[in-house]
Amino acid sequence: MKNDDLRADRDELDHFAPRTPAKRSNNLVMQVAAGVFLGGLALWLVQLITTMLYAKLMLATVTFGG
């Protein structure tokens, strides 16, 4: 090959302004915590209702329209 020296040149960092690191706001932390809590509560309620319906079905106490 004609050009075997294929090393990348360093970028000039002089014209790039350094970014300040973004701080997470406390609001975002509270939203994530509330989402996790409400999601867990919803899953618990679904499990409770499913267990109650399954118990009624096993005891044959489910009545349909009567």
C-alpha positions, 0 to 999 in steps of 0.5 A, spaced: 500 500 500 502 506 498 500 510 505 501 505 510 502 510 516 494 510 518 494 513 524 489 518 526 491 525 528 489 528 534 483 533 534 484 540 536 481 541 543 482 549 543 475 551 539 471 546 544 468 549 550 468 545 556 461 543 558 459 543 565 457 537 568 449 536 569 447 536 576 441 531 577 435 535 579 432 533 586 425 533 582 427 527 577 429 523 583 423 524 586 419 522 580 423 516 579 422 514 587 414 515 586 414 511 579 417 505 583 413 506 589 406 506 585 409 501 580 410 496 586 403 498 589 400 497 582 403 490 582 401 488 589 394 490 588 394 486 581 397 480 585 392 481 591 386 481 586 388 475 582 389 471 588 382 473 591 379 471 584 383 464 584 381 462 591 373 464 590 374 459 583 377 454 587 372 454 593 367 454 587 363 460 590 363 464 584 356 466 581 355 469 574 349 473 574 345 470 579 
